[in-house]
Amino acid sequence: MALKDILKTLEAEAEARIKEIEDKSKQEIKELKAEHSRRMKKERERFLTVAKVKAQKDAEMKLFAKKFELKNEVLNRKREIINQVYNQALDKLRKLPDSEYGKIIKKLFKNITGEGEGVIIPAKGREGITKKAAYGMNLKVADKSIDSAGGFVWQSEKVNFDNTFEQLLDDIRHETEMEVARELFK
């Protein structure tokens, strides 16, 4: 074989080898691109799943917060209504005619009889009817008065009894508030 033929053979083998390497490289690049694409797709899906879960949790938290806020508003409104009911009751007591007021005061006086020596401090504006109600019950009514919708404070050296309408209504409220709420919001 001549040198020319040897060179041609070597050149053909080199070309074949280059072609084989190029084909193999193209195949490897294609496989790497496919693997990269699969990984990117998986990563994208994982990211989307995490984002969806986070978005869902955020939405649930916002919904929970909104429900809590609404329940709180409803509860506050119910409290306002209950307060109005008790304030209206106090207003009715404040506006009682003297004859009814006197009967109530006499009943309240019975709660303090037997408590020893003391003085009754009447509600401002109701001093006269309080003195009239105390007449004949061996109770002393003070010349001073208290700011109150009605009732009185009984004071002795050892104890004080707050029998003002505000205090009595507050005491009753503790016992009746649940029942009042039940009736109002059935």
Backbone hydrogen bonds, N-H to C=O, Kabsch-Sander energy under -0.5 kcal/mol:
donor,donor_aa,acceptor,acceptor_aa,energy
6,I,2,A,-2.3
7,L,3,L,-2.8
8,K,4,K,-2.2
9,T,5,D,-2.5
10,L,6,I,-3.0
11,E,7,L,-2.9
12,A,8,K,-2.5
13,E,9,T,-2.7
14,A,10,L,-2.7
15,E,11,E,-2.6
16,A,12,A,-2.6
17,R,13,E,-2.8
18,I,14,A,-3.0
19,K,15,E,-2.8
20,E,16,A,-2.8
21,I,17,R,-2.6
22,E,18,I,-3.3
23,D,19,K,-2.9
24,K,20,E,-2.6
25,S,21,I,-3.1
26,K,22,E,-3.0
27,Q,23,D,-2.5
28,E,24,K,-2.7
29,I,25,S,-3.0
30,K,26,K,-2.6
31,E,27,Q,-2.6
32,L,28,E,-2.9
33,K,29,I,-2.8
34,A,30,K,-2.3
35,E,31,E,-2.9
36,H,32,L,-3.0
37,S,33,K,-2.7
38,R,34,A,-2.7
39,R,35,E,-2.8
40,M,36,H,-2.9
41,K,37,S,-2.5
42,K,38,R,-2.8
43,E,39,R,-3.0
44,R,40,M,-2.7
45,E,41,K,-2.6
46,R,42,K,-2.8
47,F,43,E,-2.8
48,L,44,R,-2.9
49,T,45,E,-2.6
50,V,46,R,-2.6
51,A,47,F,-2.8
52,K,48,L,-2.8
53,V,49,T,-2.7
54,K,50,V,-2.7
55,A,51,A,-2.9
56,Q,52,K,-2.8
57,K,53,V,-2.7
58,D,54,K,-2.9
59,A,55,A,-2.6
60,E,56,Q,-2.7
61,M,57,K,-2.7
62,K,58,D,-2.6
63,L,59,A,-2.6
64,F,60,E,-2.9
65,A,61,M,-2.8
66,K,62,K,-2.5
67,K,63,L,-2.8
68,F,64,F,-2.8
69,E,65,A,-2.6
70,L,66,K,-2.8
71,K,67,K,-2.8
72,N,68,F,-2.5
73,E,69,E,-2.4
74,V,70,L,-2.7
75,L,71,K,-2.9
76,N,72,N,-2.8
77,R,73,E,-2.5
78,K,74,V,-2.7
79,R,75,L,-2.5
80,E,76,N,-2.3
81,I,77,R,-2.3
82,I,78,K,-2.7
83,N,79,R,-2.9
84,Q,80,E,-2.4
85,V,81,I,-2.2
86,Y,82,I,-2.2
87,N,83,N,-2.6
88,Q,84,Q,-2.7
89,A,85,V,-2.0
90,L,86,Y,-2.2
91,D,87,N,-2.4
92,K,88,Q,-2.4
93,L,89,A,-2.3
94,R,90,L,-2.5
95,K,91,D,-1.7
96,L,93,L,-1.3
101,Y,97,P,-2.8
102,G,98,D,-2.9
103,K,99,S,-1.5
104,I,100,E,-2.2
105,I,101,Y,-2.6
106,K,102,G,-2.4
107,K,103,K,-1.8
108,L,104,I,-2.2
109,F,105,I,-2.3
110,K,106,K,-1.3
111,N,107,K,-0.6
111,N,108,L,-0.9
112,I,109,F,-1.5
113,T,109,F,-1.0
115,E,112,I,-1.6
119,V,155,Q,-2.8
120,I,140,K,-3.1
121,I,119,V,-0.5
121,I,153,V,-3.2
123,A,151,G,-1.3
124,K,146,I,-3.2
126,R,123,A,-2.2
130,T,126,R,-1.9
131,K,127,E,-2.5
132,K,128,G,-2.3
133,A,129,I,-2.2
134,A,130,T,-2.0
135,Y,131,K,-1.1
137,M,134,A,-2.3
139,L,134,A,-0.7
140,K,118,G,-0.6
142,A,120,I,-3.4
146,I,122,P,-2.4
148,S,146,I,-0.8
152,F,163,N,-0.8
153,V,121,I,-2.0
154,W,161,F,-2.7
155,Q,119,V,-3.0
155,Q,153,V,-0.6
156,S,159,V,-2.3
161,F,154,W,-2.9
162,D,160,N,-0.5
163,N,152,F,-2.2
163,N,161,F,-1.0
165,F,150,G,-2.4
168,L,164,T,-2.8
169,L,165,F,-2.7
170,D,166,E,-2.1
171,D,167,Q,-2.6
172,I,168,L,-2.4
173,R,169,L,-2.6
174,H,170,D,-1.7
175,E,171,D,-0.9
176,T,172,I,-2.1
177,E,173,R,-2.5
180,V,176,T,-2.8
181,A,177,E,-2.7
182,R,178,M,-2.5
183,E,179,E,-2.4
184,L,180,V,-2.6
185,F,181,A,-2.5
186,K,183,E,-0.6
